[in-house]
Amino acid sequence: MMGINEEDEMTEEQTETTETGTTETGEKTQLKTYLPKDIEAGEELTPDMSAYEMLHTFRARASCLSFDVLKDRLGPREGYPITAYTVAGTQADKGKKNSVIIMKMSNLNREQNEEEEKEEEEKSDDEDVEKEDDEEDGKSKEVLETAEIYHQGTVNRIRICPHSTDAKTYVATWSEKGKVHIWDIGPQLSSLETASSNKDVQKVKPVFTFGGHVEEGFGMDWSPTRQGYLLTGDCTRHIHLWTPRESDWLVSQQTFSSHHESVEDIQWSPNEEHVFASCSVDKTIRIWDDRAPHHKACMITVPDAHTSDVNVINWNRTEPFIVSGGDDGVLKIWDLRKLDSHAALFKHHSGPITSVEWHPTDSSVFGASGEDNQVSLWDLGVESAEPLVINDTEVPPQLLFIHQGQEEIKELHWHPFISGLLLTTSLNDFNVFKTISV
């Protein structure tokens, strides 16, 4: 977890608890647990690196509201150093160009513990100092390589097609201009593997553009079960289904329009190829079947799923659960077998929820981010119903970890092939980290 710099003065408002622990050498030490609080003048958040297996920070040319993680050709893997590929869309300052940024993050090493650092220092005593310094610089320094495509307007949301091939890697972007674009980023990914890659923003024509939405939107999801099928939802409550053809897409003119206000998020079922879920500013979560006539396709409605806007949803890959997050700062778990009431409710965040996502392989674990500048990790496998009490503050026992240090966190995603690796985007930077908890 993130803590307060030890050099900073402790304030009465700081939520703290201490307990006695034992170090590896048998010495007694005071272990401290901190809960998030407002940062006072002169205080600074610094990470407790003993709680992280790794933590790296990258900064793009401009803020990115949305990003996605590529299912790369390296496949499932373990060990270090780590390489990860992501695609992000910018929210550039007024007067500056927006772009789709294809990123290769490489040479990501884990944090060394004190014993490993001591062994490394002793080893270096027998080697040439200058040579060792050069080698250490190369070993510890993470590398960010990028390729950029010009994008007209801010990218509200970006998603990678999960059925990419060696020939094509499709990415969909929702533009603030009200258009949805499909791009093939295959050439840019290839350029990142060459030393002579072009670092300038490239002007590339989209493979396909749809301008039929009445207004801009945020809802967007590629089908995990049907290659090339896409759903996009806008701020006027309309959801369009995209059907792939040989060289383009057929976008339905009839829309799924049972919501009464803006569609905030869309999720295809990971198992049922014709079923999807959506959430809205109208406080509802809806389950749809695209085989039914459009005006009858909404099969289930969960009214007042939250007390205000339902911002984000995510569908569990192996269990019949959906997690949702709203403007009310609440996280809810919904059992699709019984949607008359939520299966679990967690109130920890003090601001609207901005992103939620289940762990790709551990069906009981999910992550969430909020406008309170926190990323929280949860484990439903913790069955205790009694909350933990830390200085009169109740903490849900399912709360595993709190990550801080970023401002205006917009999205989080687990890496599909690297267990426990989490990536987040915020106003200023990206964080890539693994905790000791997941």
C-alpha positions in Angstrom: 0.0 0.0 0.0 1.0 3.6 -0.3 2.2 5.4 2.8 3.2 8.8 4.1 6.8 9.7 3.8 8.5 9.0 7.1 10.1 12.5 7.1 6.7 14.2 6.9 4.9 15.2 10.1 2.1 12.9 11.1 -1.3 14.6 11.5 -4.2 13.7 13.8 -6.4 13.0 10.8 -4.1 10.3 9.5 -5.7 6.9 9.9 -3.1 4.5 11.3 -2.8 1.3 13.2 0.3 -0.5 14.4 1.1 -4.1 15.4 4.2 -5.9 16.3 6.0 -8.0 13.6 9.2 -9.9 13.4 12.0 -9.3 10.8 13.9 -12.1 9.1 16.7 -11.6 11.7 14.3 -12.1 14.5 14.1 -8.4 15.6 10.8 -6.9 16.7 9.5 -4.1 14.5 6.3 -2.0 14.4 4.2 -2.7 11.3 2.0 0.2 10.3 -1.2 0.2 8.2 -2.4 3.4 6.6 -5.7 4.2 5.1 -6.1 6.9 2.5 -6.7 10.5 3.7 -6.5 14.0 2.4 -2.9 15.0 1.9 -1.9 18.0 3.9 0.5 20.7 2.9 4.1 19.5 3.2 3.1 15.8 3.0 4.0 13.5 0.1 2.8 10.0 -0.8 5.6 7.6 -1.3 5.2 3.9 -2.0 6.0 1.2 0.5 8.0 -0.9 -1.9 7.8 -4.0 0.4 4.2 -4.2 -0.7 5.0 -4.3 -4.4 6.7 -7.0 -6.5 7.3 -4.4 -9.1 6.2 -0.8 -9.8 7.1 1.3 -12.9 5.8 4.7 -14.2 5.6 5.9 -17.8 4.6 9.2 -19.2 3.0 9.7 -22.6 3.1 12.8 -24.7 -0.4 13.7 -23.5 -3.0 12.5 -21.0 -4.8 9.4 -22.0 -8.4 8.8 -21.0 -8.5 5.2 -22.2 -6.1 2.4 -23.1 -6.1 -1.4 -23.7 -3.6 -4.2 -23.3 -2.6 -6.2 -26.3 -2.8 -10.0 -26.3 0.7 -10.2 -27.8 2.4 -13.1 -29.5 4.6 -13.7 -26.5 1.7 -15.5 -24.9 1.4 -16.6 -21.2 4.7 -16.1 -19.4 6.4 -15.7 -16.1 9.7 -14.2 -14.9 11.6 -11.0 -15.5 12.2 -8.7 -17.2 8.7 -8.1 -18.5 7.6 -6.7 -21.8 4.1 -5.5 -22.4 2.3 -3.8 -25.3 -0.6 -1.3 -24.9 -2.6 1.1 -27.1 -3.9 4.4 -25.7 -5.8 7.4 -26.9 -4.9 10.9 -26.0 -6.7 13.9 -24.5 -4.3 16.6 -25.7 -4.3 20.2 -24.6 -6.3 22.6 -26.7 -4.4 23.4 -30.0 -2.4 20.2 -29.9 -2.9 17.1 -32.0 -4.5 14.0 -30.5 -3.3 10.5 -31.4 -3.5 6.8 -30.9 -0.3 5.7 -29.2 1.0 2.2 -29.6 3.4 1.5 -26.7 6.0 -1.2 -26.0 7.1 -1.2 -22.4 10.1 -3.4 -21.9 12.9 -4.3 -19.4 10.5 -4.1 -16.5 12.3 -5.7 -13.6 11.0 -6.6 -10.1 12.0 -4.8 -7.0 15.0 -6.2 -5.1 14.7 -6.9 -1.4 17.4 -5.9 1.1 19.1 -9.2 1.1 19.3 -9.3 -2.7 20.6 -5.7 -2.8 23.3 -6.7 -0.2 24.3 -9.7 -2.3 24.5 -7.5 -5.4 26.7 -5.0 -3.6 29.1 -7.7 -2.4 29.3 -9.2 -5.9 30.1 -5.8 -7.4 33.2 -5.4 -5.1 35.0 -8.1 -7.2 34.2 -6.4 -10.5 35.3 -3.4 -12.4 33.2 -0.5 -11.0 32.8 1.4 -14.3 31.7 -1.7 -16.2 29.3 -2.7 -13.4 27.7 0.7 -13.4 27.1 0.5 -17.2 25.6 -3.0 -16.8 23.4 -2.0 -13.9 22.0 1.0 -15.8 21.0 -1.3 -18.6 19.5 -3.8 -16.2 17.4 -1.5 -14.1 16.2 1.1 -16.7 12.8 0.4 -18.1 12.3 1.3 -21.7 9.2 2.9 -23.5 9.0 2.8 -27.2 6.1 4.4 -29.1 4.5 4.8 -32.5 1.7 7.3 -33.0 -1.3 7.7 -35.4 -3.0 11.1 -35.8 -6.6 11.0 -34.4 -9.2 13.7 -35.0 -10.4 14.8 -31.6 -10.0 13.4 -28.1 -10.2 9.6 -27.8 -13.0 8.9 -25.4 -12.4 5.1 -25.4 -10.2 2.7 -27.2 -10.4 -1.1 -27.4 -8.3 -3.8 -29.2 -10.1 -6.5 -31.1 -9.3 -9.8 -29.3 -9.2 -11.8 -32.5 -6.2 -10.1 -34.0 -4.1 -12.1 -36.5 -0.5 -11.9 -37.8 -1.9 -9.9 -40.7 -4.3 -7.5 -38.9 -4.5 -6.0 -35.5 -7.7 -3.9 -35.3 -8.3 -1.2 -32.8 -11.6 0.8 -32.3 -11.7 4.4 -31.1 -14.6 6.5 -29.9 -13.9 10.1 -30.9 -15.3 13.2 -29.1 -16.3 14.3 -32.6 -19.1 11.7 -32.6 -17.4 9.2 -34.9 -16.1 5.6 -34.3 -13.0 4.6 -36.2 -11.4 1.2 -36.9 -7.6 1.2 -37.3 -5.1 -1.5 -38.3 -2.1 -1.0 -36.0 -0.1 -3.9 -37.4 2.5 -1.8 -39.2 3.1 0.3 -36.1 3.5 -2.8 -33.9 6.1 -4.1 -36.4 7.9 -0.7 -36.4 8.4 -1.0 -32.6 10.5 -4.1 -33.2 13.0 -2.2 -35.5 15.6 0.3 -34.4 14.6 2.7 -37.2 10.9 3.1 -36.1 9.3 6.4 -37.0 8.8 8.6 -33.8 6.7 11.2 -35.6 2.9 11.2 -35.5 1.8 9.4 -38.7 -1.3 10.3 -40.7 -2.9 7.0 -41.5 -6.4 6.6 -42.9 -8.8 4.5 -40.7 -9.8 1.1 -42.1 -13.4 2.1 -41.4 -15.3 5.0 -40.0 -18.9 5.2 -38.8 -20.5 8.6 -38.4 -24.1 7.4 -37.7 -24.2 8.1 -34.0 -26.1 11.3 -33.1 -23.6 12.3 -30.5 -20.3 11.2 -29.0 -20.2 8.3 -26.6 -18.1 6.0 -24.4 -19.7 2.5 -24.5 -17.6 0.2 -26.7 -16.8 -3.6 -26.6 -15.5 -6.2 -29.1 -17.1 -9.6 -28.9 -14.8 -12.2 -27.3 -16.7 -15.1 -29.0 -17.6 -13.8 -32.5 -14.7 -12.4 -34.5 -15.0 -8.8 -35.5 -18.4 -8.1 -33.9 -18.5 -4.8 -32.1 -21.0 -2.8 -30.0 -20.9 1.0 -29.6 -23.2 3.1 -27.4 -23.6 6.9 -27.3 -24.7 9.7 -25.1 -28.2 9.7 -26.7 -28.9 6.2 -25.3 -28.5 4.4 -28.7 -26.4 1.1 -29.1 -25.3 0.0 -32.6 -24.3 -3.5 -33.5 -21.4 -3.9 -36.0 -21.3 -7.0 -38.1 -18.0 -7.7 -40.0 -17.9 -8.2 -43.7 -15.1 -9.2 -46.0 -13.5 -5.7 -46.1 -15.6 -3.5 -43.8 -18.5 -3.6 -41.3 -22.2 -3.4 -41.6 -23.5 -1.2 -38.8 -27.1 -1.7 -37.8 -29.4 1.3 -38.4 -31.9 0.0 -35.9 -30.5 0.5 -32.5 -30.9 -1.0 -29.0 -32.5 2.0 -27.3 -34.2 0.9 -24.1 -32.0 3.1 -21.9 -33.4 6.5 -21.2 -30.1 8.4 -20.9 -26.4 8.1 -21.9 -24.9 4.6 -22.3 -21.7 4.6 -20.2 -20.4 1.1 -20.7 -21.0 -2.1 -22.7 -19.8 -5.7 -22.0 -20.3 -8.8 -24.2 -20.9 -12.0 -22.3 -17.7 -14.1 -22.3 -19.8 -17.3 -22.9 -23.1 -16.5 -24.7 -22.2 -15.1 -28.1 -25.5 -13.1 -28.6 -25.8 -11.7 -25.1 -24.4 -8.4 -23.8 -24.8 -6.0 -20.8 -24.9 -2.2 -20.7 -25.1 0.5 -18.0 -26.3 4.0 -18.1 -26.8 7.4 -16.5 -30.4 6.3 -16.0 -29.1 4.2 -13.1 -29.9 0.9 -14.7 -28.0 -2.2 -15.8 -29.6 -4.1 -18.8 -29.0 -7.5 -20.3 -29.7 -7.9 -24.0 -30.0 -10.6 -26.7 -29.1 -9.4 -30.1 -31.1 -12.2 -31.8 -34.4 -10.6 -30.7 -36.1 -7.7 -32.5 -34.4 -4.5 -31.4 -37.4 -3.1 -29.5 -37.6 -6.4 -27.6 -33.9 -7.2 -27.2 -33.7 -5.9 -23.6 -34.4 -9.1 -21.7 -33.6 -8.0 -18.1 -33.5 -4.6 -16.5 -32.0 -3.9 -13.1 -33.6 -0.6 -12.0 -31.8 1.7 -9.6 -28.7 -0.5 -9.7 -26.9 2.5 -8.1 -28.2 5.7 -6.5 -26.8 7.7 -9.4 -25.1 7.1 -12.8 -23.8 3.6 -13.4 -20.4 4.3 -14.9 -18.7 1.0 -15.5 -19.4 -2.8 -15.6 -17.3 -5.9 -16.2 -18.4 -9.5 -16.8 -16.6 -12.3 -15.0 -15.0 -14.7 -17.4 -15.9 -17.9 -15.6 -18.5 -17.1 -13.0 -22.1 -15.7 -13.6 -21.1 -12.3 -12.0 -21.0 -8.7 -13.1 -19.2 -6.0 -11.1 -20.5 -2.5 -11.4 -19.3 0.9 -10.2 -21.2 4.2 -10.0 -21.1 7.9 -9.3 -22.1 7.0 -5.8 -18.6 5.5 -5.2 -20.1 2.1 -4.6 -19.0 -1.2 -6.0 -21.6 -3.9 -6.5 -21.5 -7.6 -7.5 -24.5 -8.9 -9.4 -25.3 -12.6 -9.7 -26.9 -13.2 -13.1 -29.0 -16.0 -11.7 -30.7 -13.7 -9.3 -30.7 -10.0 -10.4 -33.5 -8.8 -8.1 -30.8 -7.6 -5.7 -27.0 -7.3 -5.6 -25.0 -10.2 -4.3 -22.4 -7.9 -2.5 -21.8 -4.2 -1.9 -18.6 -2.5 -1.1 -18.4 1.2 0.0 -14.7 2.2 0.2 -14.1 4.8 -2.5 -15.0 8.4 -1.6 -15.5 9.5 -5.3 -17.2 8.1 -8.4 -15.9 4.8 -9.7 -14.1 5.2 -13.1 -13.1 1.6 -13.9 -13.6 -2.0 -12.8 -12.2 -5.3 -14.1 -12.1 -8.9 -13.0 -8.7 -10.7 -12.8 -8.3 -12.7 -16.0 -7.6 -16.0 -14.2 -8.7 -15.6 -10.6 -12.5 -15.4 -10.7 -12.8 -14.0 -7.2 -10.4 -11.0 -7.6 -11.2 -7.7 -9.2 -9.7 -4.2 -9.4 -11.4 -0.8 -9.3 -10.4 2.8 -9.6 -12.1 6.0 -8.5 -12.0 9.8 -8.7 -10.5 9.7 -5.2 -7.2 8.8 -6.8 -7.2 5.2 -5.5 -7.0 1.8 -7.1 -8.5 -0.9 -4.9 -8.0 -4.6 -5.2 -10.7 -7.0 -3.9 -11.0 -10.7 -3.2 -14.5 -12.2 -2.9 -12.9 -15.4 -1.7 -12.5 -13.8 1.8 -15.7 -15.0 3.4 -15.6 -13.1 6.7 -18.6 -10.8 7.1 -17.1 -8.8 9.9 -15.3 -5.7 8.8 -11.8 -4.9 10.1 -11.6 -1.9 12.4 -8.6 0.4 12.1 -8.8 3.4 14.4 -12.6 3.4 14.4 -12.7 3.1 10.6 -14.4 -0.1 9.2 -12.5 -1.7 6.4 -14.2 -4.6 4.3 -12.1 -7.8 4.8 -12.3 -8.4 1.1 -10.2 -5.3 0.4 -6.7 -6.6 -0.4 -4.7 -3.6 -1.5 -4.9 0.2 -2.1 -2.6 1.7 -4.7 -2.2 5.5 -4.8 0.2 8.1 -6.3 -1.7 9.0 -9.5 -4.2 11.9 -10.1 -7.5 11.4 -11.9 -7.2 7.7 -12.6 -9.3 6.9 -15.6 -8.9 3.1 -16.4 -7.2 0.0 -15.2 -6.6 -3.3 -17.0 -5.0 -6.6 -16.0 -2.5 -8.0 -18.4 -4.1 -11.1 -20.0 -0.9 -13.2 -20.1 1.1 -12.0 -17.1 -0.6 -13.1 -13.8 -1.1 -10.2 -11.4 0.2 -7.5 -13.6 -2.0 -4.4 -13.5 -1.8 -1.2 -15.6 -3.5 2.1 -14.9 -3.8 5.4 -16.7 -4.3 8.8 -15.1 -4.0 12.5 -15.8 -0.2 12.5 -15.9 1.1 9.0 -16.4 0.8 5.2 -16.6 1.6 2.9 -13.7 2.6 -0.8 -14.3 2.7 -2.8 -11.1 2.4 -6.2 -9.3 1.5 -6.4 -5.7 2.4 -9.0 -3.1 -1.3 -9.5 -2.5 -2.4 -10.8 -6.0 
